[in-house]
């Protein structure tokens, strides 16, 4: 997951910065709704720029959905509450993404050996 984050950060730095600024500016409000346009712009950039992101999204759809639901449910609460309630789901998402990337890397390793 670190690799995916780093790729998104390098390819979509402007969109990521705008999203982060929006979230920080709106901590007292419903930042999840307020920053939706910036989040969508970041997601579109990531989808277009980062290899295998769509495969990760498909493979880990259940974990992404559960984590997003938790964030939405606790969006108006302090960060500590969000972390306490959503940390396990974030761990599940991280583990899924790591498993998926391992499969992708193994598949690509086999493909490159065949070429």
N, CA, C and O of each residue as an XYZ file, in Angstrom:
460
protein
N       0.817     -1.179      0.000
C       0.000      0.000      0.000
C       0.865      1.248      0.000
O       0.490      2.263     -0.588
N       2.010      1.186      0.648
C       2.924      2.325      0.639
C       3.333      2.666     -0.779
O       3.413      3.841     -1.140
N       3.596      1.637     -1.595
C       3.979      1.861     -2.976
C       2.860      2.568     -3.731
O       3.119      3.512     -4.478
N       1.626      2.124     -3.545
C       0.489      2.764     -4.202
C       0.361      4.210     -3.771
O       0.161      5.095     -4.603
N       0.476      4.455     -2.472
C       0.383      5.825     -1.955
C       1.483      6.690     -2.553
O       1.223      7.814     -2.983
N       2.696      6.182     -2.584
C       3.814      6.948     -3.127
C       3.628      7.240     -4.614
O       3.964      8.327     -5.081
N       3.095      6.275     -5.353
C       2.833      6.499     -6.774
C       1.773      7.574     -6.972
O       1.928      8.459     -7.814
N       0.693      7.496     -6.193
C      -0.355      8.511     -6.285
C       0.221      9.871     -5.907
O      -0.038     10.866     -6.584
N       0.995      9.917     -4.837
C       1.577     11.183     -4.386
C       2.499     11.780     -5.439
O       2.536     12.999     -5.607
N       3.239     10.943     -6.148
C       4.160     11.473     -7.153
C       3.450     11.884     -8.436
O       3.848     12.856     -9.078
N       2.411     11.161     -8.815
C       1.717     11.439    -10.078
C       0.589     12.453     -9.916
O       0.221     13.125    -10.880
N       0.041     12.569     -8.721
C      -1.143     13.412     -8.491
C      -0.911     14.377     -7.332
O      -1.813     14.618     -6.529
N       0.283     14.920     -7.248
C       0.654     15.779     -6.115
C      -0.275     16.983     -5.975
O      -0.667     17.336     -4.862
N      -0.624     17.605     -7.078
C      -1.483     18.791     -7.018
C      -2.870     18.444     -6.472
O      -3.388     19.140     -5.598
N      -3.464     17.376     -6.982
C      -4.792     16.960     -6.535
C      -4.761     16.520     -5.066
O      -5.682     16.812     -4.303
N      -3.694     15.815     -4.682
C      -3.568     15.366     -3.307
C      -3.438     16.558     -2.361
O      -4.056     16.582     -1.296
N      -2.633     17.545     -2.752
C      -2.454     18.733     -1.914
C      -3.771     19.491     -1.750
O      -4.098     19.936     -0.650
N      -4.519     19.639     -2.831
C      -5.810     20.335     -2.743
C      -6.782     19.589     -1.834
O      -7.494     20.206     -1.042
N      -6.811     18.278     -1.946
C      -7.697     17.478     -1.100
C      -7.284     17.608      0.368
O      -8.132     17.832      1.231
N      -6.006     17.470      0.650
C      -5.525     17.568      2.027
C      -5.791     18.954      2.610
O      -6.194     19.075      3.767
N      -5.569     19.996      1.817
C      -5.847     21.352      2.284
C      -7.323     21.522      2.617
O      -7.667     22.129      3.631
N      -8.186     20.995      1.775
C      -9.626     21.078      1.999
C     -10.012     20.373      3.292
O     -10.770     20.916      4.096
N      -9.498     19.174      3.494
C      -9.809     18.413      4.705
C      -9.347     19.179      5.943
O     -10.085     19.281      6.922
N      -8.143     19.708      5.902
C      -7.612     20.447      7.053
C      -8.415     21.718      7.332
O      -8.655     22.059      8.490
N      -8.825     22.413      6.279
C      -9.611     23.650      6.433
C     -10.996     23.383      7.001
O     -11.591     24.268      7.618
N     -11.511     22.197      6.806
C     -12.895     21.894      7.159
C     -13.038     20.849      8.261
O     -14.051     20.153      8.327
N     -12.041     20.733      9.118
C     -12.085     19.741     10.200
C     -13.300     19.921     11.111
O     -13.838     18.942     11.629
N     -13.729     21.155     11.305
C     -14.857     21.410     12.206
C     -16.199     21.085     11.545
O     -17.215     20.962     12.228
N     -16.200     20.947     10.240
C     -17.442     20.689      9.518
C     -17.478     19.302      8.930
O     -16.709     18.426      9.325
N     -18.359     19.109      8.001
C     -18.507     17.824      7.314
C     -17.536     17.794      6.131
O     -17.944     17.896      4.975
N     -16.254     17.652      6.440
C     -15.216     17.715      5.410
C     -15.412     16.639      4.344
O     -15.040     16.833      3.187
N     -15.989     15.519      4.730
C     -16.187     14.429      3.776
C     -17.100     14.870      2.625
O     -16.873     14.509      1.471
N     -18.110     15.636      2.945
C     -19.013     16.150      1.914
C     -18.425     17.384      1.244
O     -18.453     17.511      0.020
N     -17.900     18.281      2.048
C     -17.353     19.536      1.534
C     -16.224     19.275      0.537
O     -16.131     19.961     -0.481
N     -15.381     18.308      0.813
C     -14.191     18.045     -0.005
C     -14.414     16.968     -1.064
O     -13.454     16.490     -1.668
N     -15.655     16.586     -1.294
C     -15.944     15.540     -2.273
C     -15.400     15.878     -3.664
O     -14.842     14.990     -4.309
N     -15.532     17.126     -4.168
C     -14.974     17.416     -5.504
C     -13.457     17.204     -5.570
O     -12.943     16.673     -6.555
N     -12.754     17.617     -4.531
C     -11.299     17.427     -4.500
C     -10.955     15.941     -4.409
O      -9.992     15.482     -5.024
N     -11.747     15.192     -3.638
C     -11.528     13.753     -3.526
C     -11.761     13.038     -4.843
O     -11.023     12.121     -5.203
N     -12.794     13.464     -5.562
C     -13.078     12.859     -6.868
C     -11.972     13.183     -7.870
O     -11.595     12.330     -8.674
N     -11.453     14.399     -7.827
C     -10.357     14.777     -8.727
C      -9.111     13.945     -8.434
O      -8.416     13.511     -9.352
N      -8.838     13.729     -7.164
C      -7.691     12.904     -6.773
C      -7.890     11.466     -7.228
O      -6.965     10.852     -7.759
N      -9.081     10.924     -7.029
C      -9.362      9.547     -7.445
C      -9.240      9.392     -8.960
O      -8.700      8.396     -9.440
N      -9.740     10.370     -9.714
C      -9.649     10.306    -11.179
C      -8.201     10.337    -11.636
O      -7.810      9.586    -12.530
N      -7.413     11.198    -11.028
C      -5.988     11.270    -11.371
C      -5.294      9.948    -11.049
O      -4.522      9.431    -11.856
N      -5.571      9.415     -9.879
C      -4.936      8.160     -9.462
C      -5.318      7.024    -10.397
O      -4.465      6.235    -10.804
N      -6.602      6.940    -10.738
C      -7.052      5.887    -11.648
C      -6.342      5.972    -12.990
O      -5.986      4.950    -13.578
N      -6.137      7.187    -13.471
C      -5.517      7.378    -14.779
C      -3.999      7.224    -14.746
O      -3.394      6.896    -15.767
N      -3.380      7.452    -13.600
C      -1.920      7.552    -13.538
C      -1.196      6.381    -12.886
O      -0.007      6.177    -13.129
N      -1.894      5.619    -12.070
C      -1.214      4.598    -11.280
C      -1.555      3.206    -11.801
O      -2.720      2.807    -11.802
N      -0.545      2.474    -12.241
C      -0.788      1.122    -12.742
C      -1.389      0.231    -11.653
O      -1.019      0.323    -10.482
N      -2.306     -0.618    -12.054
C      -2.907     -1.638    -11.190
C      -3.861     -1.097    -10.131
O      -4.390     -1.875     -9.337
N      -4.094      0.209    -10.097
C      -4.994      0.742     -9.081
C      -6.409      0.199     -9.254
O      -7.085     -0.116     -8.274
N      -6.849      0.091    -10.497
C      -8.198     -0.443    -10.715
C      -8.285     -1.902    -10.263
O      -9.312     -2.325     -9.732
N      -7.223     -2.667    -10.467
C      -7.210     -4.056     -9.997
C      -7.249     -4.115     -8.472
O      -7.934     -4.959     -7.894
N      -6.512     -3.215     -7.826
C      -6.551     -3.140     -6.372
C      -7.955     -2.786     -5.888
O      -8.457     -3.373     -4.929
N      -8.581     -1.825     -6.557
C      -9.932     -1.406     -6.166
C     -10.928     -2.552     -6.325
O     -11.810     -2.731     -5.485
N     -10.788     -3.318     -7.388
C     -11.692     -4.448     -7.595
C     -11.438     -5.554     -6.577
O     -12.379     -6.094     -5.996
N     -10.194     -5.883     -6.364
C      -9.826     -6.969     -5.468
C     -10.191     -6.661     -4.016
O     -10.564     -7.560     -3.262
N     -10.085     -5.401     -3.631
C     -10.306     -5.008     -2.235
C     -11.571     -4.168     -2.070
O     -11.676     -3.374     -1.135
N     -12.515     -4.341     -2.965
C     -13.739     -3.524     -2.948
C     -14.478     -3.612     -1.614
O     -14.951     -2.600     -1.095
N     -14.575     -4.809     -1.066
C     -15.292     -4.979      0.207
C     -14.612     -4.209      1.335
O     -15.280     -3.548      2.131
N     -13.281     -4.295      1.401
C     -12.533     -3.597      2.446
C     -12.604     -2.082      2.250
O     -12.719     -1.331      3.219
N     -12.535     -1.645      1.010
C     -12.635     -0.211      0.722
C     -14.006      0.299      1.152
O     -14.115      1.340      1.799
N     -15.050     -0.442      0.789
C     -16.411     -0.045      1.129
C     -16.591      0.047      2.652
O     -17.143      1.025      3.157
N     -16.128     -0.965      3.368
C     -16.273     -0.990      4.831
C     -15.522      0.165      5.480
O     -16.047      0.822      6.380
N     -14.305      0.414      5.030
C     -13.504      1.500      5.591
C     -14.153      2.855      5.280
O     -14.233      3.721      6.151
N     -14.608      3.031      4.056
C     -15.259      4.290      3.662
C     -16.535      4.511      4.475
O     -16.814      5.633      4.898
N     -17.304      3.452      4.695
C     -18.515      3.571      5.518
C     -18.171      4.016      6.933
O     -18.859      4.859      7.508
N     -17.123      3.457      7.485
C     -16.700      3.830      8.833
C     -16.298      5.302      8.865
O     -16.698      6.034      9.771
N     -15.514      5.737      7.890
C     -15.107      7.137      7.836
C     -16.318      8.052      7.701
O     -16.399      9.079      8.374
N     -17.251      7.688      6.845
C     -18.464      8.488      6.666
C     -19.271      8.554      7.965
O     -19.761      9.618      8.345
N     -19.403      7.426      8.633
C     -20.195      7.353      9.861
C     -19.621      8.247     10.953
O     -20.372      8.841     11.727
N     -18.307      8.345     11.022
C     -17.648      9.078     12.102
C     -17.034     10.400     11.636
O     -16.227     10.988     12.356
N     -17.399     10.868     10.459
C     -16.768     12.050      9.858
C     -16.823     13.285     10.742
O     -15.897     14.096     10.718
N     -17.870     13.446     11.511
C     -18.008     14.660     12.323
C     -17.379     14.507     13.706
O     -17.451     15.422     14.526
N     -16.772     13.368     13.963
C     -16.179     13.112     15.272
C     -14.682     13.410     15.258
O     -14.076     13.502     14.190
N     -14.084     13.559     16.439
C     -12.640     13.833     16.507
C     -11.820     12.701     15.877
O     -12.267     11.558     15.790
N     -10.636     13.049     15.452
C      -9.749     12.091     14.783
C      -9.484     10.850     15.637
O      -9.366      9.745     15.107
N      -9.391     11.030     16.952
C      -9.133      9.897     17.841
C     -10.279      8.880     17.768
O     -10.045      7.672     17.783
N     -11.503      9.374     17.690
C     -12.670      8.497     17.605
C     -12.666      7.749     16.274
O     -12.938      6.550     16.222
N     -12.355      8.473     15.203
C     -12.282      7.848     13.878
C     -11.221      6.755     13.891
O     -11.453      5.641     13.421
N     -10.071      7.084     14.428
C      -8.974      6.109     14.478
C      -9.359      4.888     15.297
O      -9.108      3.755     14.883
N      -9.961      5.109     16.444
C     -10.367      4.001     17.318
C     -11.385      3.090     16.628
O     -11.306      1.867     16.740
N     -12.331      3.685     15.923
C     -13.406      2.903     15.308
C     -13.036      2.311     13.953
O     -13.600      1.293     13.552
N     -12.111      2.923     13.253
C     -11.834      2.504     11.873
C     -10.461      1.859     11.678
O     -10.160      1.388     10.582
N      -9.635      1.828     12.702
C      -8.274      1.304     12.548
C      -8.258     -0.148     12.080
O      -7.448     -0.514     11.228
N      -9.134     -0.967     12.620
C      -9.176     -2.376     12.215
C      -9.545     -2.531     10.752
O      -9.002     -3.386     10.053
N     -10.472     -1.700     10.292
C     -10.874     -1.746      8.888
C      -9.751     -1.252      7.977
O      -9.554     -1.769      6.877
N      -9.024     -0.253      8.449
C      -7.877      0.229      7.679
C      -6.825     -0.864      7.573
O      -6.208     -1.032      6.521
N      -6.617     -1.606      8.646
C      -5.654     -2.715      8.625
C      -6.100     -3.786      7.631
O      -5.280     -4.317      6.882
N      -7.393     -4.103      7.621
C      -7.920     -5.079      6.667
C      -7.679     -4.627      5.230
O      -7.298     -5.425      4.374
N      -7.904     -3.348      4.977
C      -7.680     -2.788      3.641
C      -6.207     -2.859      3.269
O      -5.867     -3.233      2.147
N      -5.342     -2.508      4.190
C      -3.902     -2.558      3.939
C      -3.467     -3.990      3.617
O      -2.710     -4.214      2.672
N      -3.946     -4.956      4.405
C      -3.571     -6.354      4.174
C      -4.068     -6.842      2.819
O      -3.357     -7.564      2.120
N      -5.276     -6.454      2.446
C      -5.809     -6.840      1.135
C      -4.956     -6.248      0.020
O      -4.626     -6.934     -0.947
N      -4.603     -4.985      0.156
C      -3.800     -4.357     -0.901
C      -2.418     -4.988     -0.997
O      -1.877     -5.132     -2.093
N      -1.848     -5.363      0.133
C      -0.545     -6.034      0.114
C      -0.642     -7.398     -0.575
O       0.222     -7.751     -1.377
N      -1.688     -8.159     -0.266
C      -1.887     -9.473     -0.911
C      -2.064     -9.300     -2.421
O      -1.476    -10.034     -3.215
N      -2.872     -8.334     -2.797
C      -3.141     -8.102     -4.214
C      -1.877     -7.690     -4.950
O      -1.604     -8.186     -6.043
N      -1.108     -6.791     -4.360
C       0.135     -6.356     -5.014
C       1.124     -7.522     -5.132
O       1.863     -7.607     -6.113
N       1.143     -8.398     -4.163
C       2.029     -9.561     -4.234
C       1.635    -10.447     -5.416
O       2.499    -10.915     -6.157
N       0.335    -10.676     -5.593
C      -0.157    -11.473     -6.723
C       0.217    -10.797     -8.040
O       0.668    -11.461     -8.974
N       0.032     -9.482     -8.117
C       0.363     -8.736     -9.334
C       1.852     -8.849     -9.628
O       2.246     -9.113    -10.764
N       2.682     -8.651     -8.603
C       4.131     -8.722     -8.791
C       4.561    -10.119     -9.219
O       5.422    -10.262    -10.087
N       3.975    -11.147     -8.622
C       4.313    -12.521     -9.006
C       3.892    -12.794    -10.447
O       4.630    -13.415    -11.212
N       2.699    -12.326    -10.807
C       2.199    -12.526    -12.169
C       3.095    -11.802    -13.171
O       3.435    -12.359    -14.215
N       3.473    -10.580    -12.862
C       4.332     -9.816    -13.772
C       5.734    -10.382    -13.837
O       6.384    -10.332    -14.881
N       6.199    -10.920    -12.723
C       7.507    -11.564    -12.709
C       7.516    -12.765    -13.621
O       8.488    -12.989    -14.342
N       6.442    -13.549    -13.603
C       6.337    -14.710    -14.466
C       6.205    -14.277    -15.939
O       6.765    -14.906    -16.837
N       5.455    -13.192    -16.163
C       5.277    -12.697    -17.517
C       6.602    -12.198    -18.091
O       6.920    -12.476    -19.247
N       7.375    -11.464    -17.290
C       8.631    -10.932    -17.806
C       9.638    -12.046    -18.063
O      10.500    -11.902    -18.930
N       9.549    -13.162    -17.323
C      10.451    -14.285    -17.548
C      10.107    -15.021    -18.840
O      10.965    -15.643    -19.465
N       8.826    -14.937    -19.228
C       8.396    -15.599    -20.445
C       8.785    -14.815    -21.697
O       8.898    -15.387    -22.781
N       8.988    -13.522    -21.546
C       9.278    -12.676    -22.701
C      10.720    -12.770    -23.093
O      11.142    -12.121    -24.050
